[in-house]
Each structure stands twice: as C-alpha cells, then as structure tokens.
Amino acid sequence: MRMIDIIEKKRDGKSLTKEEIEFFVNGYTHGEVPDYQASSLAMAIFFQDMNDEERAALTMSMVNSGEKIDLSDINGIKVDKHSTGGVGDTTTLVLAPLVAAVGVPVAKMSGRGLGHTGGTIDKLESVKGFNVEISEKDFIKLVNDNQVAVIGQSGNLTPADKKLYALRDVTGTVNSIPLIASSIMSKKIAAGADAIVLDVKTGSGAFMKTLDDAEALAHAMVRIGNNVGRNTMAIISDMSQPLGNAIGNALELKEAIATLKGIGPKDLTELVLTLGSQMVVLAEQATSLDEARQMLIDAIKTGKALNKFKTFLSNQGGDDSIVDSPEKLPSAKYQVEFKAKKDGYITEIIANEIGVASMILGAGRQTKEDVIDLGVGIVLNKKVGEHVEKGENILTIHTNTKEIDDILYKLDNSITIESKGEAPTLIHKIITE
C-alpha cells in the first residue's frame, strides 16, 4: 500500500477503505507518513468529503492510535456530554451533579480554556482545594460511590488526532465536517463513554456560524457514534449571545449554584434540562424525554441536585461551603457598570466579542502559559430581546484594574440597541440520526 495512491484516490472523489484509512493514520502517528502527504490528503478530504463508513473508520483509527480509558468497572451506562464550545457555557457544572442526582453515572474528562471559551476545570478550580489530578482507580470509585467525578484530560488519548489537528490548523483544512466530526468523536469514544450527548452550537460565538453547518456537523457526529456502537444524540443550540448571564470562572460557578437551586437564568436552565433529559434516557433511567425532564426538575426542587454538587466538590478536595456561601469564591476588586446610551430593545450581543473582552480582563488564556484571574469577568443584566432604558445597566464588568478603556470600546461595538427586537431561538433542533 502506498500513500500516494490513497491521496490520488481521495483526490478523484473515491471512497477509501478501512485498511487505507488505518494505513494513513498509523503511518502519520508514527512519523512514517510525512506532513506534506498528510496535508495533501486532508485537503483532498476537505474538497471531496467522506461517506459515513469512511468517517467511522477515521474516527476509530484515531481512537486506536493511543490510550483508551476503560470505564467498564463503573456500574451503569456511562453517558458523556460534549459541547462544541461557546461563551458562558456553564452547562457541565450544572449537568454533572443534576443527572448524577437521578442515578446517571457521570465520569467526566474535561479540559482547560484557551481563547475566549472557558474550561470546565478552570471554573471548578475557583473552589479552594478542588483537585482533578486523581488516579483512575479513585476516579472510578468516586463515580461508583457518588455517580459523579471529573478529571483532567489524559495526554495519551488520540495522539493521531492531536497531530492531525495541528497540521490542519496551519494548512487551511480545519473547517471540514468529516475531519471536525472524527476529531471530536474520537476523543469522546477514547474517553470510555457508552453513550454520548452532543451540544452543537451555532451563531456568532460558535465554531459553526450557520444553522446549516451546525446541522451537518451534528448529523455527522451522531452517525459516527451510532455506527461504532455508541448511542448518540445531539441538539443544536444558540450561541449568538452568551449562554446564561455570567462569563468568567468564579462568576459562572456562582451561576451554576443558582441554577441548581432553581433560580438560574432561563436559557441556561432550559438547555441543561434538554441535554440532561437526553442523558437520562440514554442511561436508561427513564423511558421518555418528558419523564426524564420531570425527574431532573424534581431533583432541583427537592435539593438533591444541590446536595450532589456539594458531595462532588468535597470528594475532590473542594470547599463545599461555597455552595451555601458563594461570597467565599474569588472576586474582583472593582465592579463597573456598562450603561445603555439610548432607549430600545437589545437586538445583538456578539458572543465571541464578549468572550474576548472577558479574556482580556484575565478570565481566559491567550496562550497556554497565561495565568487565569478566577474572579474577573462580565455579568449580563440584559439579554437579546429585552427592553432597556437610557442609563440602565446592561452588564457589569468585574475587574482588578481600572484601566479598561479597551474593554469598554469592545463592548460598545458588540451590543446593539434598536427600536424592535426579539429573543433568539435557544434550541434549534434535536438530532437522533
């Protein structure tokens, strides 16, 4: 088998066999296929696409390129949730204890933030003492005993994907549905999930800016999951404005606590209930989405979800008193109000620009080496579709410096007020095939 033949075959729009795809992935992972041939094949895939069988084969070849997490010792069906990223995406902080409270085992592997999207581990580390560096044995025991635990991402999962993604990033082949879908799904499958729920974002703060692109990606990932034996469902949700009200690590943790108490933002609550219902059904803890949703609502009303969050924090060394006393969390020195310059309705809050503003404040990393300021960020007091009067506070900037002219300028260009406006649709579609 020769790499040049595989490249030419895909260049001409023909389907690759499982063996040809494995030959490429194994060869590239071990340095036997050079970058120039790998980038040539990636570009051929970019233009010629892949069918469902090719996508599944590429995904599993990347899964098999490295270490796999074995969660078979955990009782029950393990359901993982993946979001394609966004601004103020606090769902995991709420979802993990919520679905665990109704008997769904949540063995979550999460990462840190880079750029304008936040990382779940950074948010959890707002809690003094919280530790994700636990052994696999302890991780499994925690999930069996209490249904929920979170660890950091292993460096040995899907090395083929890491290498190929770095190449795609510098060769103009990132934005390819089969390559994106196989990249995401390979990591989820290698992490040991039995079933997968996907939250595919669309809008200005999302990787997929249009609904059509988001739908194509969702279908691709659901088909990959189902084709390789992982029951997979997806929703397409809005990210044209930040999710919830808080952007920033400790601020989002406070919002997660409020949501688990039943007093969180409506959009975050609705998204959590929608995703959580799918997780509960896939875990076979309910027979319908309506039944699952009611179970989750009851867990919030009775305090079971909040108590599960306390247990989760304390089990991993965190100070669980912050649940009852959120003021103990890191906070910024200054709070600056950003006020409306005229009456009207908010018609746009550009999500990625708000995320970048929060990152510049110190809530995110511009490079992997940057140190995060856990207390800073932005809290929205108004969302798209809401009326605002001149002089009314649209959002509050939580900052440790008074030098924020660049932030104010960015915010001024990211928020639009007009005479008419309406809230965007939060859940666009549910994808099951």
DRENDO-1510 file (C-alpha; in Angstrom, 1 decimal, always signed):
<recs>
REC; n; res; u; v; w
REC; 1; MET; +0.0; +0.0; +0.0 .
REC; 2; ARG; +1.3; +3.5; -0.9 .
REC; 3; MET; +0.3; +6.8; +0.5 .
REC; 4; ILE; +0.4; +8.5; -3.0 .
REC; 5; ASP; -2.3; +6.0; -4.2 .
REC; 6; ILE; -4.5; +6.9; -1.2 .
REC; 7; ILE; -4.1; +10.6; -1.9 .
REC; 8; GLU; -4.9; +10.2; -5.6 .
REC; 9; LYS; -7.9; +8.0; -4.8 .
REC; 10; LYS; -9.5; +10.6; -2.5 .
REC; 11; ARG; -8.5; +13.4; -4.8 .
REC; 12; ASP; -10.6; +11.8; -7.5 .
REC; 13; GLY; -13.6; +11.5; -5.2 .
REC; 14; LYS; -13.5; +7.8; -4.5 .
REC; 15; SER; -14.1; +6.2; -1.1 .
REC; 16; LEU; -11.2; +5.0; +1.0 .
REC; 17; THR; -11.3; +1.5; +2.6 .
REC; 18; LYS; -11.0; +1.0; +6.3 .
REC; 19; GLU; -7.5; -0.5; +5.7 .
REC; 20; GLU; -6.4; +2.5; +3.6 .
REC; 21; ILE; -7.5; +4.9; +6.4 .
REC; 22; GLU; -5.8; +2.8; +9.1 .
REC; 23; PHE; -2.6; +2.8; +7.0 .
REC; 24; PHE; -2.6; +6.6; +6.8 .
REC; 25; VAL; -3.4; +7.1; +10.5 .
REC; 26; ASN; -0.9; +4.6; +11.8 .
REC; 27; GLY; +1.8; +5.9; +9.4 .
REC; 28; TYR; +1.3; +9.5; +10.2 .
REC; 29; THR; +1.1; +8.9; +14.0 .
REC; 30; HIS; +4.5; +7.0; +13.9 .
REC; 31; GLY; +6.2; +9.5; +11.6 .
REC; 32; GLU; +6.2; +7.2; +8.5 .
REC; 33; VAL; +3.9; +9.5; +6.5 .
REC; 34; PRO; +5.4; +13.0; +6.1 .
REC; 35; ASP; +3.5; +16.2; +6.8 .
REC; 36; TYR; +3.3; +17.1; +3.2 .
REC; 37; GLN; +1.4; +13.9; +2.3 .
REC; 38; ALA; -0.9; +14.1; +5.3 .
REC; 39; SER; -1.8; +17.7; +4.4 .
REC; 40; SER; -2.4; +16.7; +0.8 .
REC; 41; LEU; -4.8; +14.0; +2.0 .
REC; 42; ALA; -6.5; +16.4; +4.4 .
REC; 43; MET; -7.0; +18.9; +1.5 .
REC; 44; ALA; -8.4; +16.1; -0.7 .
REC; 45; ILE; -10.9; +15.2; +2.1 .
REC; 46; PHE; -11.7; +18.9; +2.5 .
REC; 47; PHE; -12.9; +19.1; -1.1 .
REC; 48; GLN; -14.2; +15.6; -1.7 .
REC; 49; ASP; -15.8; +14.8; +1.7 .
REC; 50; MET; -16.1; +11.3; +3.2 .
REC; 51; ASN; -19.1; +8.9; +3.5 .
REC; 52; ASP; -20.4; +7.6; +6.8 .
REC; 53; GLU; -18.2; +4.4; +6.6 .
REC; 54; GLU; -15.0; +6.5; +6.0 .
REC; 55; ARG; -15.8; +8.9; +8.8 .
REC; 56; ALA; -16.4; +6.0; +11.2 .
REC; 57; ALA; -13.2; +4.3; +10.1 .
REC; 58; LEU; -11.2; +7.5; +10.5 .
REC; 59; THR; -12.6; +8.1; +14.0 .
REC; 60; MET; -11.8; +4.6; +15.2 .
REC; 61; SER; -8.3; +4.7; +13.7 .
REC; 62; MET; -7.6; +7.8; +15.8 .
REC; 63; VAL; -9.2; +6.2; +18.9 .
REC; 64; ASN; -6.9; +3.2; +18.4 .
REC; 65; SER; -3.8; +5.3; +17.9 .
REC; 66; GLY; -3.3; +5.8; +21.7 .
REC; 67; GLU; -4.5; +5.0; +25.1 .
REC; 68; LYS; -8.2; +4.3; +25.8 .
REC; 69; ILE; -10.0; +4.9; +29.2 .
REC; 70; ASP; -11.6; +1.7; +30.5 .
REC; 71; LEU; -14.8; +2.6; +32.5 .
REC; 72; SER; -16.2; -0.9; +32.5 .
REC; 73; ASP; -15.8; -1.2; +36.3 .
REC; 74; ILE; -18.3; +1.7; +36.7 .
REC; 75; ASN; -21.8; +0.5; +37.2 .
REC; 76; GLY; -24.5; +1.5; +34.8 .
REC; 77; ILE; -24.5; +3.2; +31.3 .
REC; 78; LYS; -21.9; +6.0; +31.2 .
REC; 79; VAL; -23.2; +9.0; +29.2 .
REC; 80; ASP; -20.8; +11.7; +28.2 .
REC; 81; LYS; -21.8; +15.2; +27.1 .
REC; 82; HIS; -19.8; +17.3; +24.7 .
REC; 83; SER; -20.2; +20.9; +23.7 .
REC; 84; THR; -18.6; +22.4; +20.6 .
REC; 85; GLY; -17.8; +25.4; +22.7 .
REC; 86; GLY; -19.1; +28.9; +23.4 .
REC; 87; VAL; -19.2; +31.8; +25.8 .
REC; 88; GLY; -20.6; +31.5; +29.3 .
REC; 89; ASP; -21.2; +27.7; +28.6 .
REC; 90; THR; -21.7; +26.6; +32.2 .
REC; 91; THR; -23.7; +23.5; +31.4 .
REC; 92; THR; -21.3; +20.9; +32.6 .
REC; 93; LEU; -21.1; +22.5; +36.1 .
REC; 94; VAL; -24.9; +22.1; +36.4 .
REC; 95; LEU; -25.5; +18.9; +34.3 .
REC; 96; ALA; -22.9; +16.7; +36.1 .
REC; 97; PRO; -24.5; +16.8; +39.6 .
REC; 98; LEU; -28.0; +17.1; +38.2 .
REC; 99; VAL; -28.1; +13.9; +36.2 .
REC; 100; ALA; -25.9; +12.2; +38.8 .
REC; 101; ALA; -28.7; +13.0; +41.3 .
REC; 102; VAL; -31.1; +10.9; +39.4 .
REC; 103; GLY; -28.8; +7.9; +39.1 .
REC; 104; VAL; -26.8; +8.5; +35.9 .
REC; 105; PRO; -23.1; +7.9; +36.3 .
REC; 106; VAL; -21.1; +10.9; +35.2 .
REC; 107; ALA; -17.4; +10.1; +34.6 .
REC; 108; LYS; -16.3; +13.3; +33.1 .
REC; 109; MET; -12.9; +14.2; +31.5 .
REC; 110; SER; -12.6; +17.9; +31.0 .
REC; 111; GLY; -10.1; +20.4; +29.8 .
REC; 112; ARG; -8.9; +24.0; +30.5 .
REC; 113; GLY; -9.9; +27.0; +28.5 .
REC; 114; LEU; -7.9; +28.7; +25.7 .
REC; 115; GLY; -9.0; +31.8; +23.9 .
REC; 116; HIS; -12.5; +33.2; +24.5 .
REC; 117; THR; -14.1; +29.9; +25.6 .
REC; 118; GLY; -13.8; +28.9; +29.2 .
REC; 119; GLY; -12.6; +25.5; +30.5 .
REC; 120; THR; -14.6; +23.4; +33.0 .
REC; 121; ILE; -11.6; +22.6; +35.1 .
REC; 122; ASP; -10.6; +26.3; +35.4 .
REC; 123; LYS; -14.1; +27.1; +36.6 .
REC; 124; LEU; -14.1; +24.2; +39.2 .
REC; 125; GLU; -10.7; +25.4; +40.4 .
REC; 126; SER; -12.4; +28.6; +41.6 .
REC; 127; VAL; -13.3; +26.4; +44.5 .
REC; 128; LYS; -10.4; +26.3; +47.0 .
REC; 129; GLY; -8.8; +22.9; +47.2 .
REC; 130; PHE; -10.6; +21.3; +44.3 .
REC; 131; ASN; -8.4; +18.7; +42.6 .
REC; 132; VAL; -8.8; +17.0; +39.3 .
REC; 133; GLU; -5.4; +15.2; +39.5 .
REC; 134; ILE; -6.8; +11.9; +40.8 .
REC; 135; SER; -5.9; +8.3; +39.9 .
REC; 136; GLU; -8.0; +6.3; +37.5 .
REC; 137; LYS; -8.8; +3.9; +40.4 .
REC; 138; ASP; -10.0; +6.8; +42.6 .
REC; 139; PHE; -11.9; +8.3; +39.7 .
REC; 140; ILE; -13.8; +5.0; +39.1 .
REC; 141; LYS; -14.5; +4.6; +42.9 .
REC; 142; LEU; -15.9; +8.1; +43.2 .
REC; 143; VAL; -18.3; +7.5; +40.3 .
REC; 144; ASN; -19.4; +4.2; +41.7 .
REC; 145; ASP; -19.9; +5.6; +45.2 .
REC; 146; ASN; -21.4; +9.0; +44.2 .
REC; 147; GLN; -22.2; +8.9; +40.5 .
REC; 148; VAL; -20.0; +11.8; +39.6 .
REC; 149; ALA; -16.3; +12.8; +39.3 .
REC; 150; VAL; -14.2; +15.0; +36.9 .
REC; 151; ILE; -10.6; +14.5; +36.0 .
REC; 152; GLY; -8.2; +16.3; +33.6 .
REC; 153; GLN; -7.7; +15.1; +30.1 .
REC; 154; SER; -5.1; +12.4; +29.6 .
REC; 155; GLY; -2.2; +13.4; +27.4 .
REC; 156; ASN; -2.1; +9.9; +25.7 .
REC; 157; LEU; -5.6; +9.9; +24.2 .
REC; 158; THR; -5.9; +10.1; +20.4 .
REC; 159; PRO; -2.3; +11.2; +19.5 .
REC; 160; ALA; -3.2; +10.9; +15.9 .
REC; 161; ASP; -5.9; +13.5; +16.3 .
REC; 162; LYS; -3.6; +15.9; +18.1 .
REC; 163; LYS; -1.0; +15.6; +15.4 .
REC; 164; LEU; -3.5; +15.9; +12.5 .
REC; 165; TYR; -5.3; +18.8; +14.1 .
REC; 166; ALA; -2.1; +20.7; +14.5 .
REC; 167; LEU; -1.4; +20.1; +10.8 .
REC; 168; ARG; -4.9; +21.1; +9.8 .
REC; 169; ASP; -4.6; +24.3; +11.8 .
REC; 170; VAL; -1.7; +25.5; +9.5 .
REC; 171; THR; -2.9; +24.1; +6.2 .
REC; 172; GLY; -6.4; +25.6; +5.9 .
REC; 173; THR; -8.2; +22.3; +6.5 .
REC; 174; VAL; -9.8; +22.9; +9.9 .
REC; 175; ASN; -13.3; +23.7; +8.6 .
REC; 176; SER; -14.1; +20.2; +7.2 .
REC; 177; ILE; -17.1; +18.4; +8.5 .
REC; 178; PRO; -15.6; +14.8; +8.4 .
REC; 179; LEU; -12.4; +16.0; +10.0 .
REC; 180; ILE; -14.1; +18.0; +12.7 .
REC; 181; ALA; -16.6; +15.2; +13.5 .
REC; 182; SER; -14.0; +12.5; +13.6 .
REC; 183; SER; -11.7; +14.6; +15.8 .
REC; 184; ILE; -14.4; +15.3; +18.4 .
REC; 185; MET; -15.9; +11.8; +18.4 .
REC; 186; SER; -12.5; +10.1; +18.6 .
REC; 187; LYS; -11.8; +11.8; +21.9 .
REC; 188; LYS; -15.3; +11.1; +23.3 .
REC; 189; ILE; -15.0; +7.4; +22.4 .
REC; 190; ALA; -11.5; +7.0; +23.7 .
REC; 191; ALA; -12.6; +8.5; +27.0 .
REC; 192; GLY; -14.8; +5.4; +27.6 .
REC; 193; ALA; -18.4; +6.7; +27.2 .
REC; 194; ASP; -21.1; +4.1; +26.4 .
REC; 195; ALA; -23.4; +6.9; +25.1 .
REC; 196; ILE; -22.8; +10.5; +24.0 .
REC; 197; VAL; -25.0; +13.6; +24.1 .
REC; 198; LEU; -23.7; +16.4; +21.8 .
REC; 199; ASP; -24.4; +20.2; +22.2 .
REC; 200; VAL; -23.6; +21.7; +18.8 .
REC; 201; LYS; -23.5; +25.5; +19.0 .
REC; 202; THR; -24.4; +27.9; +16.2 .
REC; 203; GLY; -24.1; +31.6; +16.0 .
REC; 204; SER; -21.5; +34.4; +16.4 .
REC; 205; GLY; -19.9; +32.8; +19.4 .
REC; 206; ALA; -19.8; +29.3; +17.9 .
REC; 207; PHE; -17.4; +27.5; +15.6 .
REC; 208; MET; -20.3; +26.7; +13.3 .
REC; 209; LYS; -21.7; +30.2; +12.5 .
REC; 210; THR; -24.7; +29.0; +10.4 .
REC; 211; LEU; -27.5; +26.6; +11.3 .
REC; 212; ASP; -26.9; +24.6; +8.1 .
REC; 213; ASP; -23.2; +24.0; +9.1 .
REC; 214; ALA; -24.2; +23.1; +12.7 .
REC; 215; GLU; -26.8; +20.7; +11.5 .
REC; 216; ALA; -24.3; +19.0; +9.1 .
REC; 217; LEU; -21.8; +18.6; +11.9 .
REC; 218; ALA; -24.4; +17.3; +14.3 .
REC; 219; HIS; -25.7; +14.6; +11.8 .
REC; 220; ALA; -22.1; +13.6; +11.1 .
REC; 221; MET; -21.2; +13.1; +14.7 .
REC; 222; VAL; -24.4; +11.3; +15.6 .
REC; 223; ARG; -23.9; +8.9; +12.7 .
REC; 224; ILE; -20.3; +8.2; +13.6 .
REC; 225; GLY; -21.3; +7.5; +17.2 .
REC; 226; ASN; -24.2; +5.1; +16.2 .
REC; 227; ASN; -22.1; +3.4; +13.5 .
REC; 228; VAL; -19.3; +2.5; +16.0 .
REC; 229; GLY; -21.8; +1.3; +18.7 .
REC; 230; ARG; -22.2; +4.4; +20.9 .
REC; 231; ASN; -25.8; +5.5; +21.3 .
REC; 232; THR; -25.5; +9.2; +20.3 .
REC; 233; MET; -27.9; +12.1; +20.3 .
REC; 234; ALA; -27.4; +15.8; +19.6 .
REC; 235; ILE; -29.1; +19.2; +19.9 .
REC; 236; ILE; -28.3; +22.4; +18.1 .
REC; 237; SER; -28.4; +25.3; +20.4 .
REC; 238; ASP; -27.9; +29.1; +20.0 .
REC; 239; MET; -24.6; +30.8; +20.7 .
REC; 240; SER; -25.4; +34.1; +19.0 .
REC; 241; GLN; -25.2; +35.6; +22.5 .
REC; 242; PRO; -23.5; +34.3; +25.7 .
REC; 243; LEU; -25.4; +31.4; +27.4 .
REC; 244; GLY; -26.7; +32.5; +30.8 .
REC; 245; ASN; -25.6; +35.8; +32.3 .
REC; 246; ALA; -22.1; +35.1; +33.7 .
REC; 247; ILE; -18.8; +34.9; +31.7 .
REC; 248; GLY; -15.8; +34.2; +33.9 .
REC; 249; ASN; -14.7; +31.3; +36.2 .
REC; 250; ALA; -16.0; +32.1; +39.7 .
REC; 251; LEU; -18.9; +34.1; +38.3 .
REC; 252; GLU; -20.0; +31.1; +36.3 .
REC; 253; LEU; -19.7; +28.8; +39.3 .
REC; 254; LYS; -22.0; +31.2; +41.2 .
REC; 255; GLU; -24.4; +31.0; +38.4 .
REC; 256; ALA; -24.2; +27.2; +38.3 .
REC; 257; ILE; -25.1; +27.1; +42.1 .
REC; 258; ALA; -28.0; +29.4; +41.5 .
REC; 259; THR; -29.3; +27.2; +38.6 .
REC; 260; LEU; -29.0; +24.1; +40.8 .
REC; 261; LYS; -31.1; +26.0; +43.4 .
REC; 262; GLY; -33.8; +26.6; +40.7 .
REC; 263; ILE; -33.1; +30.4; +40.4 .
REC; 264; GLY; -30.6; +30.4; +37.5 .
REC; 265; PRO; -31.0; +32.1; +34.1 .
REC; 266; LYS; -33.9; +30.8; +32.0 .
REC; 267; ASP; -31.8; +29.9; +28.9 .
REC; 268; LEU; -29.1; +28.0; +30.9 .
REC; 269; THR; -31.8; +26.1; +32.8 .
REC; 270; GLU; -33.7; +25.2; +29.7 .
REC; 271; LEU; -30.5; +24.0; +27.9 .
REC; 272; VAL; -29.5; +21.9; +31.0 .
REC; 273; LEU; -32.9; +20.3; +31.2 .
REC; 274; THR; -32.9; +19.5; +27.4 .
REC; 275; LEU; -29.4; +18.0; +27.5 .
REC; 276; GLY; -30.0; +16.3; +30.8 .
REC; 277; SER; -33.2; +14.6; +29.6 .
REC; 278; GLN; -31.3; +13.0; +26.7 .
REC; 279; MET; -28.6; +11.8; +29.1 .
REC; 280; VAL; -31.1; +10.2; +31.4 .
REC; 281; VAL; -32.9; +8.4; +28.6 .
REC; 282; LEU; -29.6; +7.2; +27.1 .
REC; 283; ALA; -28.6; +5.9; +30.5 .
REC; 284; GLU; -31.9; +4.0; +30.6 .
REC; 285; GLN; -33.0; +5.8; +33.8 .
REC; 286; ALA; -36.2; +7.0; +32.1 .
REC; 287; THR; -38.2; +5.8; +29.1 .
REC; 288; SER; -39.1; +9.2; +27.6 .
REC; 289; LEU; -37.6; +12.7; +27.4 .
REC; 290; ASP; -40.7; +14.0; +29.3 .
REC; 291; GLU; -40.3; +11.6; +32.1 .
REC; 292; ALA; -36.5; +12.4; +32.3 .
REC; 293; ARG; -37.2; +16.1; +32.3 .
REC; 294; GLN; -39.6; +15.8; +35.3 .
REC; 295; MET; -37.0; +13.7; +37.2 .
REC; 296; LEU; -34.5; +16.5; +36.7 .
REC; 297; ILE; -36.9; +19.2; +37.8 .
REC; 298; ASP; -37.8; +17.2; +40.9 .
REC; 299; ALA; -34.1; +16.8; +41.7 .
REC; 300; ILE; -33.7; +20.6; +41.7 .
REC; 301; LYS; -36.9; +21.3; +43.7 .
REC; 302; THR; -36.0; +18.8; +46.4 .
REC; 303; GLY; -32.4; +19.9; +46.8 .
REC; 304; LYS; -31.0; +16.5; +45.7 .
REC; 305; ALA; -29.0; +18.1; +42.8 .
REC; 306; LEU; -27.5; +20.8; +45.0 .
REC; 307; ASN; -26.5; +18.2; +47.7 .
REC; 308; LYS; -24.9; +16.1; +44.9 .
REC; 309; PHE; -22.9; +19.1; +43.9 .
REC; 310; LYS; -21.7; +19.6; +47.5 .
REC; 311; THR; -20.7; +15.9; +47.7 .
REC; 312; PHE; -18.9; +16.2; +44.3 .
REC; 313; LEU; -16.8; +19.2; +45.4 .
REC; 314; SER; -15.9; +17.7; +48.8 .
REC; 315; ASN; -15.0; +14.3; +47.3 .
REC; 316; GLN; -12.3; +16.0; +45.2 .
REC; 317; GLY; -10.9; +18.2; +48.0 .
REC; 318; GLY; -13.0; +21.3; +47.3 .
REC; 319; ASP; -14.6; +23.6; +50.0 .
REC; 320; ASP; -18.2; +22.7; +49.7 .
REC; 321; SER; -19.2; +25.6; +52.0 .
REC; 322; ILE; -19.1; +27.8; +48.9 .
REC; 323; VAL; -22.5; +26.3; +47.8 .
REC; 324; ASP; -24.2; +28.0; +50.8 .
REC; 325; SER; -21.8; +30.9; +50.9 .
REC; 326; PRO; -20.8; +31.8; +47.3 .
REC; 327; GLU; -19.2; +35.0; +48.5 .
REC; 328; LYS; -16.2; +32.9; +49.5 .
REC; 329; LEU; -15.4; +32.4; +45.9 .
REC; 330; PRO; -12.7; +34.6; +44.3 .
REC; 331; SER; -14.0; +38.1; +43.4 .
REC; 332; ALA; -12.7; +41.2; +41.6 .
REC; 333; LYS; -11.8; +44.5; +43.3 .
REC; 334; TYR; -14.0; +46.6; +41.1 .
REC; 335; GLN; -17.4; +46.4; +39.5 .
REC; 336; VAL; -18.0; +48.8; +36.6 .
REC; 337; GLU; -21.5; +49.3; +35.1 .
REC; 338; PHE; -21.9; +49.4; +31.3 .
REC; 339; LYS; -25.0; +51.6; +30.7 .
REC; 340; ALA; -27.3; +51.9; +27.8 .
REC; 341; LYS; -26.8; +55.0; +25.7 .
REC; 342; LYS; -30.4; +55.1; +24.5 .
REC; 343; ASP; -33.9; +53.5; +25.0 .
REC; 344; GLY; -34.8; +50.5; +23.0 .
REC; 345; TYR; -34.5; +46.7; +22.7 .
REC; 346; ILE; -31.2; +44.8; +22.6 .
REC; 347; THR; -31.0; +43.2; +19.2 .
REC; 348; GLU; -27.4; +41.9; +19.4 .
REC; 349; ILE; -24.8; +40.8; +21.9 .
REC; 350; ILE; -22.0; +39.4; +19.9 .
REC; 351; ALA; -21.0; +36.3; +21.9 .
REC; 352; ASN; -17.4; +35.9; +20.8 .
REC; 353; GLU; -16.6; +39.6; +21.3 .
REC; 354; ILE; -18.0; +39.4; +24.9 .
REC; 355; GLY; -15.9; +36.3; +25.4 .
REC; 356; VAL; -12.7; +38.1; +24.1 .
REC; 357; ALA; -13.4; +41.1; +26.4 .
REC; 358; SER; -13.7; +38.7; +29.4 .
REC; 359; MET; -10.4; +37.0; +28.3 .
REC; 360; ILE; -8.6; +40.4; +28.2 .
REC; 361; LEU; -9.8; +41.1; +31.7 .
REC; 362; GLY; -8.0; +37.9; +32.7 .
REC; 363; ALA; -10.8; +35.3; +32.8 .
REC; 364; GLY; -9.2; +33.4; +29.9 .
REC; 365; ARG; -5.9; +32.5; +28.3 .
REC; 366; GLN; -4.4; +34.0; +25.2 .
REC; 367; THR; -1.6; +31.4; +25.4 .
REC; 368; LYS; -1.4; +28.1; +27.2 .
REC; 369; GLU; +1.1; +29.7; +29.7 .
REC; 370; ASP; -1.2; +32.5; +30.8 .
REC; 371; VAL; -2.4; +32.5; +34.4 .
REC; 372; ILE; -6.1; +33.0; +34.8 .
REC; 373; ASP; -7.7; +35.5; +37.2 .
REC; 374; LEU; -10.5; +33.5; +38.6 .
REC; 375; GLY; -12.5; +36.4; +40.0 .
REC; 376; VAL; -12.9; +38.6; +36.9 .
REC; 377; GLY; -15.4; +38.6; +34.1 .
REC; 378; ILE; -18.7; +40.0; +32.9 .
REC; 379; VAL; -22.2; +39.6; +34.1 .
REC; 380; LEU; -25.1; +40.4; +31.7 .
REC; 381; ASN; -28.1; +42.1; +33.3 .
REC; 382; LYS; -30.0; +42.2; +29.9 .
REC; 383; LYS; -30.2; +39.7; +27.1 .
REC; 384; VAL; -31.2; +39.9; +23.4 .
REC; 385; GLY; -34.9; +40.8; +23.1 .
REC; 386; GLU; -35.1; +42.7; +26.4 .
REC; 387; HIS; -36.1; +46.3; +26.7 .
REC; 388; VAL; -33.6; +48.8; +28.1 .
REC; 389; GLU; -33.8; +52.4; +29.1 .
REC; 390; LYS; -31.1; +55.0; +28.6 .
REC; 391; GLY; -28.7; +54.9; +31.6 .
REC; 392; GLU; -29.8; +51.4; +32.6 .
REC; 393; ASN; -27.1; +48.9; +33.4 .
REC; 394; ILE; -26.8; +46.4; +30.6 .
REC; 395; LEU; -23.9; +44.5; +32.1 .
REC; 396; THR; -21.4; +44.6; +35.0 .
REC; 397; ILE; -17.6; +44.3; +34.4 .
REC; 398; HIS; -15.8; +42.6; +37.3 .
REC; 399; THR; -12.2; +43.7; +37.1 .
REC; 400; ASN; -9.0; +44.0; +39.1 .
REC; 401; THR; -7.8; +47.1; +37.1 .
REC; 402; LYS; -9.4; +50.4; +36.4 .
REC; 403; GLU; -7.7; +50.6; +33.0 .
REC; 404; ILE; -10.5; +49.1; +30.9 .
REC; 405; ASP; -11.0; +51.6; +28.1 .
REC; 406; ASP; -10.2; +48.9; +25.5 .
REC; 407; ILE; -12.9; +46.7; +27.1 .
REC; 408; LEU; -15.5; +49.4; +27.1 .
REC; 409; TYR; -14.7; +50.1; +23.4 .
REC; 410; LYS; -15.1; +46.4; +22.5 .
REC; 411; LEU; -18.4; +46.2; +24.4 .
REC; 412; ASP; -19.7; +49.3; +22.8 .
REC; 413; ASN; -19.2; +47.7; +19.4 .
REC; 414; SER; -20.6; +44.4; +20.4 .
REC; 415; ILE; -24.0; +45.4; +21.7 .
REC; 416; THR; -26.8; +46.8; +19.5 .
REC; 417; ILE; -29.9; +48.6; +20.7 .
REC; 418; GLU; -32.8; +49.2; +18.2 .
REC; 419; SER; -36.5; +50.1; +18.3 .
REC; 420; LYS; -37.6; +46.5; +18.0 .
REC; 421; GLY; -36.1; +43.2; +19.0 .
REC; 422; GLU; -36.9; +39.6; +19.9 .
REC; 423; ALA; -35.1; +36.8; +21.8 .
REC; 424; PRO; -33.3; +34.2; +19.6 .
REC; 425; THR; -34.4; +30.6; +19.5 .
REC; 426; LEU; -32.4; +28.6; +22.1 .
REC; 427; ILE; -32.9; +25.1; +20.9 .
REC; 428; HIS; -33.0; +24.9; +17.1 .
REC; 429; LYS; -33.1; +21.1; +16.5 .
REC; 430; ILE; -32.7; +17.7; +18.1 .
REC; 431; ILE; -30.8; +15.2; +16.0 .
REC; 432; THR; -31.0; +11.5; +16.6 .
REC; 433; GLU; -29.7; +10.1; +13.3 .
</recs>
